[in-house]
Amino acid sequence: MSKPMNNPAGHAFTPLRFGVLLALLVFATYPQVILGLETFVARDYGFFAYPLAHFQQECFWRGEIPFWNPYNNCGVPFLAQWNTMPLYPPTLLYLTLPLGWSLACFSLLHVWFAGLGMYFLARRWTGGNNFAAAFCRCSVSPSMVSRSISSCGRAISPRSVGCRG
């Protein structure tokens, strides 16, 4: 029997190194947002996610449970709606901190978490670190930021698919 070859390139993307690299890439892509100088406003983020988060934050600081949102159309259910995320624990990040900065960081943290999840899923499926890093880059899209609901789902789904039954 022959010994497996020691591939030094295979050790380049350890989980810790990949997590740090991914965090640096997210920061390099959105430095103005992470530093609090700008925030996202395009597409669903500005028209849907930010107003919902603002309403939820107002209810939180008033000590109210947001059952109903009177500001959308002629009023819509808030607590019963799946895409408003009122009971999702990480929303405490943007409920307790300044909304413009914290909601953007909330979305970017989910992009990072999704990338890390795809890395571990690809690593598990392929058995190698380098291919996992390349696969992760192809699966995490910057367009995830504009849709906070889908970024949460994408952050969790690699862990769901990779679970053993």
N, C-alpha and C positions, 0 to 999 in steps of 0.2 A: 504494500500500500504506500502511496505517496502522501506526503504531508501537504495540507492546503497551502497555497502560496500566500505569503504575507503581502498584502497590497496596501502600501502607505496611502494611496489616494482614497482608499475605502474608509480611512479614518478621518478624512478631512471634514466630513459633515456628521459629526457626532450630534446627538440631540441637543446638547447644551450649545454647541457652536452654531448649529442651525437655528435655534431659537434666537440667539443673539444676532446672527446675521439677518434673520427675517425682521427682527425689531429695528435694526439699523436701516434696512431697506424701506420699511414703512415710514420711519422717521425721515429718510432721505426723500421719499416721495411727497410727504405732507409736513414739512417742517413748520410752515406758517400756522397750520392748524394745531399741531401738537404744542407749539409755543404760545398758543392763544391769541395770535395776531389776526387770524382769519377763521372762518367757519364754513361749513358746506351750506350751499343754498340751492343747488340745482336739483331738478326733477323731484322725485318723491321725498327727498330729504327736506326740502324747503316747503313743499306744499302739503305734505302729510306727516312726516315723522316729527319735525320740529313743533308744529302746532299741537300735536297730541302730547308730546313731552312737556310742553309749556303748560297745558291744561292739567296734566297729571302732577306737575311740580306745584302748581298753585293749590290744588286739592290737598297735596301732601302737607304743605306748610300751614294750611288752614285746619288740618286734622280731619278732613272729610274723606270718605270712601267714594271714589269717582264712579258711581253707578251709571250716570247719564252725562253725556257731553252735549250741552245745549248750543254749542258754537258751530257744529257741523250740520249743514243743511238746516232742517228744522228740529234738530236734536237726534242723537243716535246713542245706542247703548255703548258704554265704555268698558265697564268691568266684564261684561259678557262677550266682548269681542276679542278674538284671538290675536289680532295684530296690533293691539294697543299696549300689550305687555305690562299691565298694571301689577301683576303678581310675580313677575320675573325678578328674582333677587338681585342680579347685577344692575337693575335700574336704579338702585340706591345711589349709584355713582352719579347719575345726572340729576337725581332728585335733591341731593344734598350739596352739590357744588354748582358754580355758575353754569347755566344751561348752555350757552353758546359754545363754551370750551368742552364741558364734560360730555355732552351728547356726541360731539365729534370724536372725542377720545373713546367713548363707549363703542362707537362704530369701528374705529380703528383697532381697538383691542379685540373685537370679534374677527376682524380680518386677520390679525396676527394669530389668534387662537385657531381659526379655520386653517390657516397655512400650516401650523404646527400639527393639527389633527391629520391633515392630508399627508404630511411627512411621515407620521407614525403609521398611517394606514398603508402607504406605498412601501414603507420599509418592511412592514409585516408581510405584505403580499409578495415582495420581490426578494427580501432577505438582504438587501444592500442599502447603504446610506446614500451613495451618490445618485443612483437612479431615483430614490425617494425625494431627494432635494430637487431634481429636475422636474419630476412629476408635480411636485407641490407648486412650483412656479407657474406651471401651465394651468393649474386648477383654481388658483386664487386670483380673482379679478378685482381691479380697483373699482369697478362699477358696483361691487358689493357695498360700498360705503353709502351710496345714495339710497339704499333700501335696508334700513336697520333690521327689519323683520327677517328678510332673507339672509342677512349676514349672521344673525343669531342661529338660524336653521343650518346654514352652511358650516358654522363653527361646531355645531353639535353632531351633525350627520356623519362625519368620518368616524367618530367614536361609536356611533350606533351600528354602522356597517361592519366595523372591525371587531365587534363583540362576538365572542364565541357562544354558541347556543347551549 
